[in-house]
């Protein structure tokens, strides 16, 4: 398959992050069937350094306020190693922290010269100055205004794309921040200036962890005090990533790669139906290892075969025709229906505070159709899957 001019054996990309920082990790990605990797973010200058700290609940969320980035020379060395020791498509996730915007182009050219297959411009992190802004703190000359701040501005984002396109011949793929006021406008600005594809992630960019209520409200980060608002990733942002993908897919025609919350092959297929041509993962690998990649790849391939699709292109964007604005919703009359043979009369479906349609009888629960709102909340509550939604018959 092709993505943004790149030949790829499948649509799976390992997202830039803690799992793409070493050559051993990249080899594991290839071993488990990934087609491409985006190496850990490269920065021209770092205001401070630190190792990964995270609040993590597997299959739910991970929030990390700090992680190690690569210096330019580290990034160049990793790119060389990846091209020499693997057959992966290698994308370089980079950002410039210099005042001269031309540095983006010069930096991209250095990576093209050592064999990079594509440039992924990081316009979504780091969140250093964004975190200070959200706390109402002063921004100083030493603060690095890049990443998520760059991605807020359609004009600036487009100018950065143009600069890099003037320097390199390989594909240029901006990674957009979900915190932009109008991410569609940022996407359009990038595409007007030559972006070959776009990289998307759900948001918000920053979140706060829960706190220890018995220890003075200490944020539940390990080995850290004070902490900071951190990047939110993992399963919690899956639905936001679906939305961002569908939103941008309706605004531009270039291919999209989407990451954020992909834990299973079903999630990957759903992301493609929302408009992604390729899918990317990181947090699921942090939780469950690179074997996740192999399981997702095999599941996707089996799905295509079982459903009679001949290529991934056939499923990209299938869901877009089913989405509209809130004032054009296609509401159909209907109600919940309970199968008495499956119902064990636990009564959980009678609990929703907004509903008075379900009554508990001697042996099973039943729905009074004329009272039912059609919301389907009870469907997800039922432990035996006894409840389905049915359309009202005229």
PLY file of the C-alpha trace (Angstrom):
ply
format ascii 1.0
element vertex 394
property float x
property float y
property float z
element edge 393
property int vertex1
property int vertex2
end_header
0.00 0.00 0.00
0.99 3.64 -0.38
0.80 6.33 2.26
1.77 9.91 1.41
4.06 8.62 -1.34
5.64 5.97 0.89
5.54 2.27 0.01
4.37 0.36 3.10
3.62 -3.34 3.57
0.64 -2.57 5.82
-0.93 0.51 7.48
0.72 0.08 10.90
3.08 2.81 12.12
4.69 2.87 15.57
4.10 6.37 16.91
6.90 8.63 18.06
7.31 8.13 21.79
9.09 6.15 24.49
8.86 2.98 22.33
10.81 4.42 19.36
13.89 5.82 21.08
16.41 3.00 20.49
17.45 0.71 17.66
16.48 -2.35 19.72
12.93 -1.03 19.99
12.76 -0.42 16.25
13.95 -3.96 15.59
11.17 -5.28 17.85
8.66 -3.19 15.92
9.81 -4.74 12.65
9.89 -8.25 14.14
6.23 -7.89 15.12
5.07 -6.71 11.70
5.08 -2.91 11.78
5.55 -1.25 8.41
6.89 2.06 9.67
8.15 3.89 12.73
8.31 7.51 13.73
11.39 7.93 15.89
11.31 9.64 19.28
11.02 13.42 18.94
14.19 15.23 17.95
14.70 18.75 19.32
17.38 21.27 18.39
17.49 22.55 21.96
16.05 21.34 25.26
15.40 23.70 28.14
15.64 20.82 30.60
15.97 17.05 30.59
14.31 14.29 32.52
13.35 10.66 32.42
9.83 9.36 31.93
7.38 9.69 34.81
3.77 8.68 34.38
0.42 8.09 36.01
-0.70 4.89 34.31
-3.81 2.72 34.41
-3.57 0.01 31.72
-6.38 0.04 29.15
-7.51 3.37 30.55
-5.04 6.24 30.53
-1.43 7.32 30.82
-0.43 10.87 31.73
3.20 11.89 31.62
4.54 15.39 32.26
8.06 14.59 31.15
10.01 12.23 28.93
13.44 12.21 27.38
13.72 13.69 23.86
16.54 13.09 21.41
19.17 15.65 20.56
19.90 16.14 16.86
23.00 13.94 16.83
21.14 11.18 18.71
18.33 11.37 16.17
20.70 11.25 13.22
22.49 8.22 14.67
19.20 6.39 15.30
17.98 7.13 11.78
21.22 5.77 10.28
20.96 2.63 12.40
17.33 2.09 11.45
18.07 2.35 7.74
21.11 0.08 8.00
19.63 -2.58 10.28
15.92 -2.72 9.40
13.66 -2.51 6.36
11.23 -0.18 8.13
9.91 3.04 6.65
11.56 5.59 8.95
9.81 8.85 9.75
11.64 11.46 11.77
9.56 13.35 14.30
11.24 16.71 14.79
10.80 20.30 15.87
13.06 23.33 15.92
13.45 25.48 19.00
15.34 28.24 17.15
14.00 31.69 16.28
14.90 31.33 12.59
12.12 29.33 10.91
14.62 28.24 8.23
16.16 25.96 10.85
13.23 23.60 10.29
14.35 23.17 6.70
18.03 22.80 7.51
17.22 20.22 10.19
14.94 18.22 7.89
17.61 18.19 5.20
20.16 16.68 7.58
17.80 13.78 8.23
17.01 13.32 4.56
20.76 13.08 3.92
21.14 10.14 6.35
18.26 8.21 4.80
15.04 9.30 6.51
11.99 8.33 4.46
9.73 11.14 5.71
9.64 14.11 8.04
6.93 14.25 10.71
6.84 17.86 11.92
5.90 17.85 15.57
3.18 20.47 16.07
1.58 18.80 19.08
4.32 18.59 21.70
6.34 19.36 23.74
3.88 21.23 25.91
6.43 23.13 27.99
5.17 26.66 27.41
1.57 25.52 26.92
1.61 24.04 30.42
2.91 27.35 31.84
0.27 29.30 29.94
-2.50 27.11 31.33
-1.19 27.75 34.84
-1.14 31.51 34.22
2.65 31.68 34.59
4.84 34.18 32.77
6.56 33.12 29.55
10.23 34.14 29.45
12.78 34.38 26.65
14.23 31.05 27.81
10.92 29.23 27.32
10.63 27.10 24.20
7.61 28.19 22.15
7.14 25.22 19.86
5.18 22.01 19.46
1.60 22.53 20.67
1.97 26.32 20.44
3.14 26.12 16.81
0.19 23.93 15.93
-2.34 26.52 17.11
-1.63 28.86 14.21
-2.74 27.84 10.67
-0.50 30.45 9.02
2.62 29.56 11.00
2.02 25.83 10.57
1.72 26.31 6.83
4.88 28.41 6.66
6.87 25.71 8.48
5.61 23.10 6.02
6.63 25.31 3.08
10.11 25.89 4.49
10.72 22.17 4.90
9.29 21.36 1.46
11.78 23.82 -0.03
14.66 21.87 1.55
13.71 18.21 1.08
12.27 15.86 -1.52
10.93 13.24 0.89
7.31 13.40 2.15
6.48 15.98 4.81
3.79 15.04 7.33
2.85 17.58 10.04
1.61 16.10 13.34
-1.18 18.42 14.45
-2.24 19.37 17.96
-5.82 18.54 18.92
-5.95 21.71 21.02
-6.10 24.02 17.99
-9.24 26.14 17.95
-9.95 24.89 14.41
-7.77 21.89 13.59
-9.40 21.74 10.16
-8.06 25.22 9.36
-4.57 24.19 10.50
-4.81 21.08 8.33
-5.87 23.13 5.33
-3.01 25.58 5.89
-0.51 22.73 5.93
-1.95 21.10 2.80
-1.98 24.40 0.87
1.74 24.62 1.53
2.54 21.14 0.30
1.98 18.66 3.16
1.98 15.15 1.71
-0.08 13.76 4.59
-1.13 14.62 8.13
-0.54 12.91 11.47
-3.36 13.19 14.01
-3.90 12.46 17.68
-6.91 12.94 19.94
-6.96 15.38 22.79
-6.90 17.37 24.93
-3.10 17.57 24.93
-2.77 18.01 28.68
-4.44 16.48 31.71
-3.93 16.14 35.46
-3.71 12.85 37.36
-5.85 12.00 40.39
-4.44 12.94 43.76
-3.78 11.16 47.04
-6.63 12.46 49.19
-4.94 11.09 52.33
-1.61 12.74 51.67
-2.38 16.42 51.24
-3.64 16.11 47.69
-0.29 14.97 46.28
-0.66 14.21 42.53
-0.25 10.50 41.88
2.93 10.70 39.85
5.68 8.33 41.03
8.97 9.84 42.21
7.90 13.42 41.53
6.92 16.45 43.61
6.06 18.98 42.38
4.61 17.64 39.14
2.95 19.32 36.18
0.03 18.87 33.86
1.03 16.03 31.54
0.38 14.71 28.06
-2.67 12.44 28.10
-2.56 9.29 26.00
-3.98 5.82 25.84
-7.48 4.41 25.70
-9.05 7.55 27.21
-8.43 9.60 24.06
-9.65 7.02 21.53
-12.99 8.68 20.96
-11.40 12.10 20.61
-9.06 10.62 18.00
-12.04 9.21 16.09
-13.56 12.70 16.09
-10.38 14.52 15.04
-9.79 11.99 12.26
-13.31 12.36 10.89
-13.16 16.14 11.23
-9.91 16.51 9.31
-10.82 13.85 6.72
-13.79 15.99 5.70
-11.59 19.06 5.22
-8.57 17.77 3.28
-7.82 15.10 0.70
-4.30 14.05 1.76
-3.85 10.72 3.60
-4.02 10.70 7.40
-2.25 8.60 10.01
-4.05 8.59 13.36
-2.85 7.59 16.83
-4.39 7.69 20.26
-6.26 4.87 21.96
-5.67 2.03 19.50
-5.50 -1.07 21.70
-7.07 -3.72 19.43
-7.49 -4.50 15.74
-11.12 -3.39 15.98
-9.99 0.06 17.11
-7.60 0.22 14.16
-10.32 -0.71 11.66
-12.69 1.83 13.22
-10.03 4.53 12.94
-9.62 3.80 9.25
-13.36 3.92 8.72
-13.29 7.40 10.28
-10.81 8.44 7.59
-7.29 7.32 8.52
-5.23 5.66 5.78
-2.73 4.42 8.36
-2.89 3.80 12.10
-0.30 4.41 14.77
0.18 3.13 18.31
2.43 3.74 21.29
0.71 3.47 24.68
-0.68 -0.02 24.05
2.91 -1.14 23.40
4.08 0.56 26.60
1.49 -1.49 28.48
1.59 -4.85 26.67
4.77 -5.00 24.62
5.42 -5.12 20.89
3.37 -8.31 20.60
0.36 -5.99 20.46
1.47 -4.94 16.98
1.40 -8.50 15.68
-2.05 -9.17 17.16
-3.48 -5.98 15.67
-1.92 -6.63 12.25
-3.24 -10.18 12.07
-6.69 -9.14 13.24
-6.90 -6.41 10.62
-5.85 -8.76 7.83
-8.33 -11.42 8.92
-11.11 -8.84 9.05
-10.46 -7.69 5.49
-10.50 -11.25 4.20
-13.59 -12.29 6.15
-15.55 -9.21 5.05
-14.58 -9.48 1.40
-12.47 -6.33 1.16
-9.57 -6.44 -1.27
-7.52 -3.58 0.18
-7.41 -1.19 3.10
-8.32 1.64 0.73
-11.84 0.22 0.52
-12.57 0.90 4.21
-10.96 4.34 4.55
-13.60 6.93 5.36
-16.61 4.59 5.22
-18.11 6.19 8.32
-17.99 9.77 7.03
-21.22 9.46 5.07
-23.01 8.66 8.32
-22.00 11.86 10.15
-23.68 15.26 10.05
-24.17 18.36 12.18
-26.34 18.23 15.30
-29.21 20.03 13.58
-29.42 17.38 10.85
-29.52 14.21 12.93
-31.51 11.31 11.53
-33.39 10.29 14.70
-35.51 7.16 14.24
-38.30 6.22 16.69
-37.64 3.11 18.73
-37.18 1.61 22.16
-35.23 -0.93 24.20
-36.34 -4.55 24.20
-35.35 -7.16 26.79
-35.03 -10.87 25.95
-36.65 -12.72 28.88
-34.58 -15.82 28.13
-31.32 -13.91 28.71
-32.51 -11.63 31.52
-31.52 -12.79 35.02
-33.62 -10.10 36.70
-30.69 -8.33 38.36
-32.50 -5.00 37.99
-29.46 -2.98 36.91
-31.40 -1.67 33.91
-33.91 -0.04 36.27
-31.23 2.15 37.87
-30.53 4.97 35.31
-31.70 8.18 36.94
-33.06 9.70 33.75
-35.28 6.74 32.84
-38.62 5.34 34.05
-39.25 2.94 31.17
-37.93 -0.29 32.71
-39.87 -2.20 35.34
-38.75 -5.22 37.32
-41.25 -8.06 37.47
-41.13 -11.42 39.22
-38.86 -13.27 36.80
-37.44 -10.67 34.43
-37.36 -6.97 33.59
-39.37 -5.44 30.78
-39.55 -2.12 28.95
-42.66 0.03 28.60
-42.08 1.20 25.00
-44.07 4.44 25.19
-41.88 5.62 28.09
-38.56 4.72 26.47
-36.39 7.62 25.31
-34.38 5.42 22.95
-31.09 6.48 24.57
-29.63 2.92 24.79
-27.86 3.51 28.14
-29.38 0.28 29.50
-27.87 -1.75 26.64
-24.34 -1.17 27.94
-25.34 -1.83 31.54
-26.81 -5.29 30.99
-24.32 -7.99 32.07
-26.01 -10.70 29.96
-26.55 -8.62 26.81
-30.26 -9.20 27.03
-31.19 -5.71 25.82
-31.29 -4.52 22.23
-32.67 -1.42 20.55
-35.46 -1.92 18.03
-37.11 0.51 15.66
-40.76 1.28 16.26
-43.09 -0.20 13.65
-45.37 2.25 11.89
0 1
1 2
2 3
3 4
4 5
5 6
6 7
7 8
8 9
9 10
10 11
11 12
12 13
13 14
14 15
15 16
16 17
17 18
18 19
19 20
20 21
21 22
22 23
23 24
24 25
25 26
26 27
27 28
28 29
29 30
30 31
31 32
32 33
33 34
34 35
35 36
36 37
37 38
38 39
39 40
40 41
41 42
42 43
43 44
44 45
45 46
46 47
47 48
48 49
49 50
50 51
51 52
52 53
53 54
54 55
55 56
56 57
57 58
58 59
59 60
60 61
61 62
62 63
63 64
64 65
65 66
66 67
67 68
68 69
69 70
70 71
71 72
72 73
73 74
74 75
75 76
76 77
77 78
78 79
79 80
80 81
81 82
82 83
83 84
84 85
85 86
86 87
87 88
88 89
89 90
90 91
91 92
92 93
93 94
94 95
95 96
96 97
97 98
98 99
99 100
100 101
101 102
102 103
103 104
104 105
105 106
106 107
107 108
108 109
109 110
110 111
111 112
112 113
113 114
114 115
115 116
116 117
117 118
118 119
119 120
120 121
121 122
122 123
123 124
124 125
125 126
126 127
127 128
128 129
129 130
130 131
131 132
132 133
133 134
134 135
135 136
136 137
137 138
138 139
139 140
140 141
141 142
142 143
143 144
144 145
145 146
146 147
147 148
148 149
149 150
150 151
151 152
152 153
153 154
154 155
155 156
156 157
157 158
158 159
159 160
160 161
161 162
162 163
163 164
164 165
165 166
166 167
167 168
168 169
169 170
170 171
171 172
172 173
173 174
174 175
175 176
176 177
177 178
178 179
179 180
180 181
181 182
182 183
183 184
184 185
185 186
186 187
187 188
188 189
189 190
190 191
191 192
192 193
193 194
194 195
195 196
196 197
197 198
198 199
199 200
200 201
201 202
202 203
203 204
204 205
205 206
206 207
207 208
208 209
209 210
210 211
211 212
212 213
213 214
214 215
215 216
216 217
217 218
218 219
219 220
220 221
221 222
222 223
223 224
224 225
225 226
226 227
227 228
228 229
229 230
230 231
231 232
232 233
233 234
234 235
235 236
236 237
237 238
238 239
239 240
240 241
241 242
242 243
243 244
244 245
245 246
246 247
247 248
248 249
249 250
250 251
251 252
252 253
253 254
254 255
255 256
256 257
257 258
258 259
259 260
260 261
261 262
262 263
263 264
264 265
265 266
266 267
267 268
268 269
269 270
270 271
271 272
272 273
273 274
274 275
275 276
276 277
277 278
278 279
279 280
280 281
281 282
282 283
283 284
284 285
285 286
286 287
287 288
288 289
289 290
290 291
291 292
292 293
293 294
294 295
295 296
296 297
297 298
298 299
299 300
300 301
301 302
302 303
303 304
304 305
305 306
306 307
307 308
308 309
309 310
310 311
311 312
312 313
313 314
314 315
315 316
316 317
317 318
318 319
319 320
320 321
321 322
322 323
323 324
324 325
325 326
326 327
327 328
328 329
329 330
330 331
331 332
332 333
333 334
334 335
335 336
336 337
337 338
338 339
339 340
340 341
341 342
342 343
343 344
344 345
345 346
346 347
347 348
348 349
349 350
350 351
351 352
352 353
353 354
354 355
355 356
356 357
357 358
358 359
359 360
360 361
361 362
362 363
363 364
364 365
365 366
366 367
367 368
368 369
369 370
370 371
371 372
372 373
373 374
374 375
375 376
376 377
377 378
378 379
379 380
380 381
381 382
382 383
383 384
384 385
385 386
386 387
387 388
388 389
389 390
390 391
391 392
392 393
